[in-house]
Amino acid sequence: MRNNFKTLVLMAGLGALFVLVGQMIGGTNGALLALAIAGGLNFLMYFFSDKVALAATGAKPVEEHELPEVYSIVRSLTQRENMPMPRLYLIPSPQPNAFATGRSPRRAAVAVTAGILQMMDRQELAGVLAHELSHVRNRDVLIATIAATVAAALSFLMRMALWGGLGGQNRRHNDAFSMIIGLVGIILAPLAAMVIQMAISRAREFEADRSGAEMTGSPLALARALQKLEVGTSRIPMPMNPSTAQLFIADPLKALGRHGGGGGLGRMFSTHPPIDERVERLTEMAQGIR
């Protein structure tokens, strides 16, 4: 509940930021135009996000005889939660990791790496798969798409203002102070939108941890899995497009020098919360504190 409320507040803040900047720069018509353009682009991405993500990560579809344990775990979890069985994929990478994608539970796909199958025991693997199924059940792809739409629309507005396509209202106040304020807004508003978008992503990871642990009834198994993922993703690289990194349960670019999730500014621009904080929350959940 706490993570869902946080997501709601962040989404409202992102929307309010867009409305405010839109009115300042382009008025209602300019804001609606930018939102329509961004919405159209993200609408297409929403419908094809699963195909794009699977292709970008090199994931290949697998049959049950190829990954019987994964099929067994996923089938058990989906039957228990009354969810459709997702398509299962294997990523031929030694890095331990996993992700889920798809715009709805009926069109979901779950991908695991070869590395995670070698590193996890059955309970830990079940915790990871439950986390990914929670993303599907919570419709986090839809939430991420809405956040991306508003952030992209805000970026469109700023580009239009920079190119002079919008901003007639500002030109009526063409003094030095207004120009400075406008320039600062052009720089800071998209940055603020990105920070909020990353915060939404981190909140959804916390929520998937919580609901995934509830799904298996074993928060500590997921905590152990996350600790192993922290070690594996730090040591074993998995080159990929950074745009797909936020889908994974752990940051797949960490071994390549991207150290998000720490303190200060690093955390603000990270799509994933720190593993130690996630483990701490799961431990408290197991102890009945949360």
C-alpha positions, 0 to 999 in steps of 0.5 A: 500500500505504501509503495502504491501510494508513493507511486500515485503521488509521484505520478500526480507530481509528474502530471502537475509539472507537465501542466505547469510548464505547458501553461507557462510555455505553450498554453493549453494548446501547446501542452495538449499538442506535446502530450498528443505527440508523446502519447502516440509514440508511447502508445506504439511502444506500449503495444510492441514493448514486449517484442522490442525488449525481448529482441534487444536482450537476445531472449529466445523462446523455450519449451517446457522440456528445455526449462522444466523447473522454470515452467514448474515454478511459474505454472504453480505461481500463476495457478495459485494467483489465478493468472494466465501462464506467460510465455517463457524466454531464455537469455544466453548470458552468464549474468544472473538476472530476469525480467518481465514484459507485456502490456497485460497478464494475457500477453506477458513474457518472463525471461531468465538468463542462463546465469540465474539458473546456475546460481539460484536454488529452487526457493530463490528462483521462485522468489525471483519469478514471483517478483516478475509475475508481480510486475505483470499482475500490477501492470507496471508496464502500463504505469511505466508507459504513462510516466514515460508519456508525460516525461516525453511530452515535457521534453517535447514542450521544452524543445519547442520552446527552445526552437521558438515554436512555442512561447508567445506568452513569454515573448510578451514579457521579453525582459532579461529576468524572464529569459533567464527563468525560461532558460532555467526551466528548459534545463531543469524541467526535463531533469525533474521529470526524469528524477520523478520517473526514476522514483516511480520505477524504484517504487514499483521495484519495492512493490514487486518485492513485497507482492512477490514475497507474499506470493511465495510466502518466503520473503527471505528466499527473495532476499537471498536471491537479491544478495546473489544478484548483487554479487553476480551483476557486479562481476559479470557484464551483460552488454545491452541497450540501457533503455531496457535495463530498468526492466530487470530485477537487478541493474544489468549494467552494474558491471559495466560501470553504472553504479546507480542505486547508491546515495545522493545524486546516484540514487536519484537517477537510478531505476533500481533501489539499493539491493541492501535496502530491498533486502532489509525491507524483506527481512523486516517483512519476514519478521512481521515488522512491515 
